Amino acid sequence: MQRLHASARLPKAPRIPNFVWCAIFTAIGGFVFGFDTGSIGSITTMPQFVSRFSKSGVLSATIQGLIVSIILITASMASLVSGPLSDRISRTRTISLGAIIFAGGSAISCASRTLAMLFVGRCLAGIGEGLFLSAVTVYAVEIAPASARGRLGSMVQLLCTMGIASGYFICYGTVRIPTSLSWRFPFGLQAVVSTALAVGSPFLPHSPRWLRHVGRAADADAAWATLGVGSADAQKTEENASRDATQRLSWWLEAQQLWKEGVRARTALGVFLMGMQQASGIDGVLYYAPVLFAQAGLSASTASFVASGVSGLINVICTIIVQIFADDWGRRPSMIFGGAVIGLSMVSIGSLYASQASDTPAGRWAIIVLIYIFVVGFCASWAIVTRIICSEIQPMRTRAAATSLGQCANWVVNWIIAFTTPMFLARTSSGPYFLFGSCSLVTTLVCLAFQPETRGATLEEVDKAFEVAPWKAALKRRRERSSSPAPGIVEEYELSPRSRPQTIMPGHDIDENVEEMDVIRLPEVSFGGPWHWVR
């Protein structure tokens, strides 16, 4: 009996809602994307890989850039199709389709014997990546109540950072294998993981918002119950969805919806932020981390691999910490302060290289530390917030298409960075850092001027936030403060050319038939009181 009473007093562990598990599973897509990002740059520097695909024993900067970046070309094109496709066949089926295509491309890369075969595999993997990654982000946002939207939206980024760190350390382990298994194993592993995502996604509940969007209201109610979302949150979401419901349009008309009045500003902001997220240089750092650390003075290949892995671990730890506070911190402060840290870190690295301070031991260590500061600043702000903003500022009718367009812009800029960074670094060691830092600081100014706060906002509140740009609202508040009299200030009005001025306290009416001539603000006369005539 005592044991029963003791057990009865023990608090029950909180039950994790199903929508959290669904978001975690689909975020495997982020892990696959991150794993490829973390492994491909390391693979291209492995001696076994270079000897296989280069007769001279050295990969040119152009070939290295193409191997790394070619996946992004097809991914950017496929991401344009992902939004309209997920609107028709559902988010979960689009994730499954993209994952199985990615698995096929990774398998071809794993088995490749020539550069042509490797390029085909990378291109096919890019098509799958472009399909599932946009759908994963939209699905995570749509199945979550507003109170947990930030945390679930950042789940994709969390697993992405885990994938990046895993890619670094897997390659650090396989580089010691003397055979081609050293570079084939990472390709094969990501094929296996993406296959698991493809098999499991069709068994997940559909997005209730997508079900409502296609007219399946009863199924939407059942999906909310399956996901474990409370009735109050579900009702709030359904009210927003019903307000925003529109008839299904053709793909071209859906794209035109993105640029109609009331939506075009949101689309432009989302596309700009997604593109400039990559212009910050983050994937230049992640793809070519071993090269950058070697340039900074870590000459041994194992040392540069370890340093790359450490940056991946820092990325994971910071993402976990930030995820806890994702719905407590504002979107706008995260973009502004994060952008300042990112931009200043890059400009500082460029200055160290330009001033030749990088030739000293202290300068080289300063560069390494600044690279880590850049990674921390990025993963604590832009890495999580940018994708959430791009999705949550859009109404339901344009959310999938806008997210796809933003992802396309992200990958186009990503491809430019990934392809040109090796050639850029071969010509100048400081130029890329100055470019990345300038782009980040410009984006910070744009966020300061045009990005409203949307954390936890309903669709109606988001609509209202975009009615007036933040810089205009700030000017309006400044004018109001300057025009309203401060406490203790009196106003003086001339009654007539021959009469004495009458002092009127703020908030009191002026006597009738008194013509207001000039207003002069005077401090309160303490010895006479404000009701005396001013002499």
C-alpha positions as CSV (number, residue, x, y, z in Angstrom):
1,M,0.0,0.0,0.0
2,Q,2.8,2.4,0.8
3,R,4.4,1.8,-2.5
4,L,1.1,2.5,-4.2
5,H,0.6,5.8,-2.3
6,A,4.2,6.7,-3.1
7,S,3.7,6.0,-6.8
8,A,0.5,7.9,-6.8
9,R,2.3,11.0,-5.5
10,L,5.0,10.9,-8.3
11,P,4.2,13.4,-11.1
12,K,3.5,12.0,-14.5
13,A,6.0,12.7,-17.2
14,P,4.5,15.2,-19.7
15,R,3.2,13.6,-22.9
16,I,4.9,14.8,-26.0
17,P,2.3,15.6,-28.6
18,N,2.2,13.8,-31.9
19,F,2.9,16.9,-33.9
20,V,6.3,17.1,-32.3
21,W,7.2,13.6,-33.4
22,C,5.9,14.2,-36.9
23,A,8.1,17.4,-37.1
24,I,11.1,15.5,-35.9
25,F,10.7,12.7,-38.4
26,T,10.3,15.0,-41.4
27,A,13.3,17.0,-40.2
28,I,15.4,14.0,-41.2
29,G,15.2,15.8,-44.6
30,G,17.2,18.6,-42.9
31,F,19.7,16.0,-41.6
32,V,20.2,14.6,-45.1
33,F,20.7,18.0,-46.5
34,G,23.2,18.9,-43.8
35,F,25.1,15.6,-44.1
36,D,25.7,16.3,-47.8
37,T,26.8,19.9,-47.0
38,G,29.2,18.7,-44.4
39,S,30.7,15.8,-46.3
40,I,31.0,16.9,-49.9
41,G,33.7,19.5,-49.4
42,S,35.7,17.0,-47.3
43,I,35.2,14.3,-49.9
44,T,36.7,16.4,-52.7
45,T,39.9,16.9,-50.6
46,M,40.4,13.1,-49.9
47,P,43.5,11.7,-51.7
48,Q,41.5,8.6,-52.7
49,F,38.8,10.7,-54.4
50,V,41.3,13.0,-56.1
51,S,43.3,10.0,-57.5
52,R,40.1,8.5,-58.8
53,F,38.8,11.5,-60.7
54,S,42.0,13.4,-61.6
55,K,44.8,12.1,-63.8
56,S,47.2,14.8,-62.6
57,G,46.5,14.1,-59.0
58,V,45.1,17.5,-58.3
59,L,41.5,18.7,-58.7
60,S,41.2,22.1,-60.3
61,A,39.3,24.8,-58.4
62,T,36.6,24.7,-61.2
63,I,36.1,21.0,-61.0
64,Q,36.0,21.1,-57.2
65,G,33.4,23.9,-57.3
66,L,31.2,22.1,-59.8
67,I,31.3,18.8,-57.8
68,V,30.2,20.6,-54.7
69,S,27.7,23.0,-56.2
70,I,26.1,21.2,-59.1
71,I,23.5,19.7,-56.8
72,L,22.3,23.2,-56.0
73,I,21.5,24.0,-59.7
74,T,18.9,21.2,-60.0
75,A,17.7,21.7,-56.4
76,S,16.9,25.4,-57.1
77,M,14.8,24.4,-60.2
78,A,13.0,21.6,-58.4
79,S,12.2,23.9,-55.5
80,L,10.0,26.0,-57.9
81,V,7.9,22.9,-58.6
82,S,7.8,21.8,-54.9
83,G,5.2,24.4,-53.8
84,P,2.5,23.8,-56.4
85,L,3.2,20.0,-56.3
86,S,2.8,19.9,-52.5
87,D,-0.5,21.9,-52.8
88,R,-1.9,19.1,-55.0
89,I,-0.5,15.8,-53.8
90,S,0.1,16.9,-50.1
91,R,3.2,17.9,-48.1
92,T,3.9,14.3,-46.9
93,R,3.8,12.8,-50.4
94,T,6.0,15.5,-51.8
95,I,8.5,14.8,-49.1
96,S,8.4,11.1,-49.8
97,L,8.9,11.6,-53.6
98,G,11.8,14.0,-53.1
99,A,13.5,11.7,-50.6
100,I,13.4,8.6,-52.9
101,I,14.8,10.7,-55.8
102,F,17.6,12.0,-53.6
103,A,18.3,8.4,-52.5
104,G,18.7,7.3,-56.1
105,G,21.0,10.2,-56.9
106,S,23.2,9.4,-53.9
107,A,23.4,5.7,-54.8
108,I,24.6,6.7,-58.3
109,S,27.2,9.0,-56.8
110,C,28.3,6.2,-54.5
111,A,28.8,3.8,-57.4
112,S,30.3,6.4,-59.8
113,R,33.4,5.4,-61.7
114,T,33.7,8.6,-63.9
115,L,33.2,12.3,-63.4
116,A,30.2,12.1,-65.8
117,M,28.5,9.5,-63.6
118,L,29.2,11.5,-60.5
119,F,27.7,14.6,-62.0
120,V,24.6,12.7,-63.0
121,G,24.1,11.4,-59.5
122,R,24.6,14.8,-58.0
123,C,22.1,16.4,-60.4
124,L,19.5,13.7,-59.6
125,A,20.1,14.2,-55.9
126,G,19.6,17.9,-56.3
127,I,16.1,17.3,-57.8
128,G,15.1,15.3,-54.8
129,E,16.6,17.8,-52.4
130,G,14.7,20.6,-54.0
131,L,11.4,18.8,-53.7
132,F,11.5,17.6,-50.1
133,L,13.3,20.4,-48.3
134,S,10.7,23.1,-49.1
135,A,7.9,20.7,-48.2
136,V,9.5,19.8,-44.9
137,T,9.7,23.4,-43.8
138,V,6.0,24.1,-44.7
139,Y,4.8,20.9,-43.1
140,A,6.6,21.7,-39.8
141,V,5.1,25.2,-39.6
142,E,1.6,24.1,-40.6
143,I,1.1,21.2,-38.1
144,A,2.2,23.4,-35.2
145,P,0.1,25.7,-33.0
146,A,1.3,29.3,-33.0
147,S,2.9,28.9,-29.6
148,A,5.2,26.2,-30.8
149,R,5.7,27.3,-34.4
150,G,9.2,28.7,-33.9
151,R,10.5,25.6,-32.1
152,L,9.1,23.2,-34.7
153,G,10.3,25.3,-37.6
154,S,13.8,25.3,-36.2
155,M,13.7,21.5,-35.8
156,V,14.7,21.3,-39.5
157,Q,17.7,23.5,-38.8
158,L,18.6,21.5,-35.7
159,L,18.8,18.3,-37.7
160,C,20.6,20.1,-40.5
161,T,23.4,21.1,-38.1
162,M,23.5,17.6,-36.8
163,G,23.9,16.4,-40.3
164,I,26.7,18.9,-41.0
165,A,28.6,17.7,-37.9
166,S,28.0,14.1,-38.8
167,G,29.3,14.6,-42.3
168,Y,32.5,16.2,-41.0
169,F,33.2,13.4,-38.5
170,I,32.2,10.6,-40.8
171,C,34.7,11.9,-43.4
172,Y,37.3,12.3,-40.7
173,G,36.9,8.6,-39.9
174,T,36.8,7.4,-43.5
175,V,39.7,9.4,-44.8
176,R,42.0,6.9,-43.2
177,I,40.6,4.1,-45.3
178,P,43.1,3.5,-48.2
179,T,40.4,2.4,-50.7
180,S,37.6,4.2,-52.5
181,L,35.3,3.2,-49.6
182,S,36.6,6.3,-47.9
183,W,34.5,8.5,-50.1
184,R,31.8,6.1,-51.3
185,F,30.6,5.4,-47.7
186,P,29.3,8.9,-47.0
187,F,27.3,8.8,-50.3
188,G,25.9,5.4,-49.4
189,L,25.0,6.4,-45.9
190,Q,22.9,9.4,-47.0
191,A,21.1,7.2,-49.6
192,V,20.1,4.9,-46.7
193,V,18.8,7.7,-44.5
194,S,16.8,9.4,-47.3
195,T,15.2,6.0,-48.1
196,A,14.0,5.7,-44.6
197,L,12.4,9.2,-44.9
198,A,10.8,8.3,-48.2
199,V,9.3,5.1,-46.7
200,G,8.0,6.7,-43.5
201,S,6.6,10.0,-44.7
202,P,3.4,8.6,-46.4
203,F,2.3,7.2,-43.0
204,L,2.3,10.7,-41.3
205,P,-1.0,12.6,-40.9
206,H,-1.6,15.2,-43.6
207,S,-1.2,18.9,-42.7
208,P,-4.6,20.0,-41.4
209,R,-4.2,23.4,-43.1
210,W,-3.5,21.6,-46.4
211,L,-6.6,19.5,-45.9
212,R,-8.7,22.6,-45.2
213,H,-7.1,24.2,-48.3
214,V,-8.3,21.4,-50.6
215,G,-11.8,21.3,-49.0
216,R,-11.5,18.3,-46.7
217,A,-12.8,20.0,-43.5
218,A,-13.7,16.8,-41.7
219,D,-10.3,15.2,-42.4
220,A,-8.7,18.4,-41.1
221,D,-10.5,18.1,-37.8
222,A,-9.4,14.5,-37.5
223,A,-5.8,15.4,-38.3
224,W,-5.7,18.0,-35.6
225,A,-6.9,15.4,-33.1
226,T,-4.3,12.9,-34.4
227,L,-1.5,15.5,-34.1
228,G,-2.5,16.3,-30.5
229,V,-3.2,20.0,-31.0
230,G,-5.6,21.5,-28.5
231,S,-9.1,22.5,-29.6
232,A,-8.4,26.2,-28.8
233,D,-5.3,26.3,-31.0
234,A,-7.0,24.3,-33.7
235,Q,-10.0,26.6,-33.7
236,K,-7.7,29.7,-33.9
237,T,-5.9,28.2,-36.9
238,E,-9.0,27.1,-38.6
239,E,-10.4,30.7,-38.3
240,N,-7.3,32.0,-40.0
241,A,-7.5,29.3,-42.7
242,S,-11.2,29.9,-43.4
243,R,-10.6,33.7,-43.7
244,D,-7.8,33.0,-46.1
245,A,-9.4,30.2,-48.1
246,T,-9.4,30.6,-51.9
247,Q,-10.3,28.5,-54.9
248,R,-7.5,26.3,-56.3
249,L,-5.8,28.0,-59.3
250,S,-3.5,26.9,-62.0
251,W,0.3,26.9,-61.3
252,W,0.8,30.1,-63.2
253,L,-2.0,31.9,-61.5
254,E,-0.8,30.7,-58.1
255,A,2.6,32.2,-58.9
256,Q,0.9,35.5,-59.9
257,Q,-0.7,35.6,-56.4
258,L,2.7,36.1,-54.9
259,W,3.0,39.6,-56.5
260,K,-0.5,40.9,-55.9
261,E,-1.1,43.9,-53.7
262,G,-0.9,43.1,-50.0
263,V,1.4,40.1,-50.7
264,R,4.2,41.4,-52.9
265,A,6.0,43.1,-50.1
266,R,6.0,39.8,-48.1
267,T,7.2,37.8,-51.1
268,A,10.0,40.3,-51.8
269,L,11.2,40.3,-48.2
270,G,11.1,36.5,-47.9
271,V,13.0,36.0,-51.2
272,F,15.5,38.6,-50.3
273,L,16.2,37.2,-46.9
274,M,16.5,33.6,-48.2
275,G,19.0,34.7,-50.8
276,M,21.0,36.9,-48.5
277,Q,21.2,34.1,-45.9
278,Q,23.5,32.3,-48.3
279,A,25.3,35.5,-49.3
280,S,26.5,35.7,-45.7
281,G,29.0,33.0,-46.8
282,I,27.8,30.3,-44.4
283,D,27.9,27.5,-47.0
284,G,31.2,28.8,-48.3
285,V,32.5,28.2,-44.7
286,L,30.6,24.8,-44.3
287,Y,31.5,23.4,-47.7
288,Y,35.1,24.4,-47.7
289,A,35.9,24.4,-43.9
290,P,38.9,22.1,-44.3
291,V,40.3,24.5,-47.0
292,L,39.6,27.6,-44.9
293,F,41.2,26.2,-41.8
294,A,44.2,25.0,-43.8
295,Q,44.5,28.5,-45.2
296,A,44.4,29.9,-41.7
297,G,47.4,27.8,-40.7
298,L,46.2,24.3,-39.9
299,S,48.3,22.5,-42.5
300,A,47.7,18.9,-41.6
301,S,44.7,17.4,-43.3
302,T,43.6,15.7,-40.0
303,A,43.9,18.9,-38.1
304,S,41.7,20.8,-40.6
305,F,39.2,18.0,-40.5
306,V,39.1,18.1,-36.7
307,A,38.6,21.9,-36.8
308,S,35.8,21.5,-39.2
309,G,34.2,18.9,-37.0
310,V,34.5,21.3,-34.0
311,S,32.7,24.0,-35.9
312,G,30.0,21.5,-36.7
313,L,29.6,20.6,-33.0
314,I,29.4,24.3,-32.1
315,N,26.7,24.6,-34.7
316,V,24.7,21.8,-33.1
317,I,25.1,23.1,-29.5
318,C,24.1,26.6,-30.4
319,T,21.1,25.5,-32.4
320,I,19.9,23.4,-29.5
321,I,20.2,26.3,-27.1
322,V,18.5,28.7,-29.5
323,Q,15.7,26.3,-30.2
324,I,14.7,26.4,-26.6
325,F,14.2,30.2,-26.8
326,A,13.0,30.3,-30.5
327,D,9.5,31.3,-29.5
328,D,10.6,33.7,-26.7
329,W,13.1,35.7,-28.8
330,G,11.7,38.0,-31.5
331,R,12.2,37.4,-35.2
332,R,13.3,41.0,-35.8
333,P,15.9,41.3,-33.1
334,S,17.4,38.0,-34.1
335,M,17.9,39.1,-37.7
336,I,19.3,42.5,-36.8
337,F,21.7,41.6,-34.0
338,G,22.6,38.3,-35.6
339,G,23.4,40.1,-38.9
340,A,25.6,42.6,-37.1
341,V,27.7,39.7,-35.5
342,I,27.9,37.8,-38.8
343,G,28.8,40.8,-40.9
344,L,31.4,42.2,-38.5
345,S,33.1,38.8,-38.1
346,M,33.5,38.4,-41.9
347,V,34.8,42.0,-42.3
348,S,37.3,41.4,-39.5
349,I,38.6,38.2,-41.1
350,G,39.0,40.1,-44.4
351,S,40.9,42.9,-42.7
352,L,43.3,40.4,-41.1
353,Y,44.1,38.9,-44.4
354,A,44.3,42.3,-46.2
355,S,46.7,43.7,-43.6
356,Q,49.0,40.6,-43.7
357,A,48.3,40.0,-40.0
358,S,47.4,36.5,-41.0
359,D,51.1,35.8,-41.4
360,T,51.6,35.9,-37.6
361,P,50.6,33.1,-35.2
362,A,48.3,35.5,-33.3
363,G,46.6,36.6,-36.6
364,R,46.0,33.0,-37.7
365,W,44.4,32.1,-34.4
366,A,42.3,35.2,-34.5
367,I,41.0,34.1,-37.9
368,I,40.1,30.7,-36.6
369,V,38.3,32.2,-33.6
370,L,36.4,34.6,-35.8
371,I,35.3,31.7,-38.0
372,Y,33.8,30.1,-34.9
373,I,32.2,33.4,-33.9
374,F,30.7,33.6,-37.3
375,V,29.3,30.1,-37.1
376,V,27.8,30.7,-33.6
377,G,26.3,34.0,-34.7
378,F,24.7,32.5,-37.8
379,C,23.3,29.4,-36.2
380,A,21.9,31.4,-33.3
381,S,20.0,33.7,-35.6
382,W,19.7,33.6,-39.3
383,A,20.0,29.8,-39.6
384,I,16.7,29.4,-37.7
385,V,14.8,32.6,-38.1
386,T,15.1,33.2,-41.9
387,R,13.2,30.1,-43.0
388,I,10.5,30.6,-40.3
389,I,10.0,34.2,-41.4
390,C,9.7,33.3,-45.1
391,S,6.9,30.8,-44.3
392,E,5.0,32.5,-41.5
393,I,4.6,35.9,-43.1
394,Q,2.6,34.5,-46.0
395,P,-1.1,33.8,-46.1
396,M,-2.2,30.2,-46.6
397,R,-2.9,30.6,-50.3
398,T,0.6,31.6,-51.1
399,R,2.7,30.0,-48.3
400,A,3.9,26.9,-50.2
401,A,4.6,28.8,-53.4
402,A,6.4,31.6,-51.5
403,T,8.5,29.1,-49.6
404,S,9.5,27.3,-52.8
405,L,10.5,30.6,-54.4
406,G,12.5,31.6,-51.4
407,Q,14.2,28.2,-51.3
408,C,15.0,28.6,-55.0
409,A,16.6,32.0,-54.4
410,N,18.5,30.5,-51.5
411,W,19.9,27.7,-53.6
412,V,20.7,30.0,-56.6
413,V,22.8,32.2,-54.3
414,N,24.2,29.1,-52.6
415,W,25.3,27.7,-55.9
416,I,27.1,31.0,-56.8
417,I,28.9,30.9,-53.5
418,A,29.7,27.2,-53.6
419,F,31.0,27.4,-57.2
420,T,33.0,30.6,-57.0
421,T,34.5,30.3,-53.5
422,P,37.5,28.0,-54.5
423,M,38.4,30.3,-57.4
424,F,37.8,33.4,-55.4
425,L,40.1,32.2,-52.6
426,A,42.8,31.2,-55.2
427,R,43.0,34.8,-56.4
428,T,42.6,36.7,-53.1
429,S,42.4,35.5,-49.5
430,S,40.5,38.6,-48.2
431,G,38.1,39.4,-51.0
432,P,35.5,36.7,-50.2
433,Y,35.3,37.8,-46.6
434,F,34.7,41.4,-47.4
435,L,32.0,40.4,-49.9
436,F,30.2,38.2,-47.4
437,G,30.5,40.8,-44.6
438,S,29.1,43.6,-46.8
439,C,26.1,41.5,-47.9
440,S,25.3,40.6,-44.2
441,L,25.5,44.3,-43.1
442,V,23.3,45.4,-46.0
443,T,20.7,42.7,-45.0
444,T,20.8,43.9,-41.4
445,L,19.9,47.4,-42.6
446,V,17.0,46.1,-44.7
447,C,15.7,44.1,-41.7
448,L,15.9,47.2,-39.6
449,A,13.9,49.2,-42.1
450,F,11.4,46.7,-43.5
451,Q,11.0,43.6,-41.3
452,P,8.1,43.7,-38.8
453,E,7.9,41.5,-35.7
454,T,5.8,38.3,-36.5
455,R,6.6,36.1,-33.5
456,G,3.4,34.2,-32.4
457,A,1.3,36.5,-34.6
458,T,-2.0,35.3,-36.3
459,L,-2.5,35.9,-40.0
460,E,-4.6,39.0,-39.2
461,E,-1.8,40.4,-37.1
462,V,0.7,39.7,-39.8
463,D,-1.5,41.5,-42.3
464,K,-1.6,44.5,-40.0
465,A,2.1,44.5,-39.4
466,F,2.8,44.8,-43.2
467,E,0.5,47.8,-43.6
468,V,3.2,50.2,-42.5
469,A,6.9,49.5,-42.9
470,P,8.9,49.7,-39.6
471,W,10.9,52.7,-40.7
472,K,7.7,54.6,-41.5
473,A,6.2,53.6,-38.2
474,A,9.3,54.7,-36.3
475,L,9.2,58.2,-38.1
476,K,5.5,58.5,-37.3
477,R,6.2,57.8,-33.6
478,R,9.0,60.3,-33.6
479,R,6.8,63.0,-35.0
480,E,4.1,62.3,-32.5
481,R,6.5,62.5,-29.6
482,S,8.0,65.8,-30.9
483,S,4.6,67.3,-31.6
484,S,3.0,66.4,-28.2
485,P,3.9,68.7,-25.3
486,A,6.0,67.2,-22.6
487,P,4.7,67.2,-19.0
488,G,5.1,70.5,-17.2
489,I,5.2,72.5,-20.5
490,V,2.7,75.2,-21.0
491,E,1.5,76.7,-24.3
492,E,1.1,80.5,-25.0
493,Y,-1.4,81.9,-27.4
494,E,-1.7,85.5,-28.4
495,L,-5.3,86.8,-27.8
496,S,-5.0,90.0,-29.9
497,P,-2.3,92.4,-30.9
498,R,-3.2,94.7,-28.0
499,S,-3.9,92.1,-25.3
500,R,-1.6,90.2,-23.1
501,P,-0.8,86.6,-24.0
502,Q,-2.9,84.0,-22.2
503,T,-1.3,80.9,-20.9
504,I,-3.3,77.7,-21.6
505,M,-2.4,74.4,-19.9
506,P,-2.1,71.3,-22.1
507,G,-5.5,69.5,-22.2
508,H,-7.6,72.6,-21.6
509,D,-9.7,74.3,-24.2
510,I,-9.0,77.8,-25.5
511,D,-11.8,80.4,-24.8
512,E,-14.2,80.9,-27.6
513,N,-13.7,83.7,-30.1
514,V,-10.0,83.7,-29.4
515,E,-7.8,83.6,-32.5
516,E,-4.8,81.4,-32.2
517,M,-1.8,83.3,-33.6
518,D,1.5,81.7,-32.5
519,V,2.4,78.9,-30.1
520,I,5.4,79.4,-27.9
521,R,6.3,76.7,-25.4
522,L,7.5,78.0,-22.1
523,P,8.7,76.3,-19.0
524,E,6.4,76.4,-16.0
525,V,6.9,79.4,-13.7
526,S,7.1,77.8,-10.3
527,F,6.7,80.9,-8.2
528,G,3.6,82.2,-9.9
529,G,1.9,79.0,-11.1
530,P,0.8,78.3,-14.6
531,W,-2.5,80.1,-14.3
532,H,-1.0,83.6,-14.0
533,W,-0.6,85.9,-16.9
534,V,2.8,85.8,-18.5
535,R,4.3,89.3,-18.2
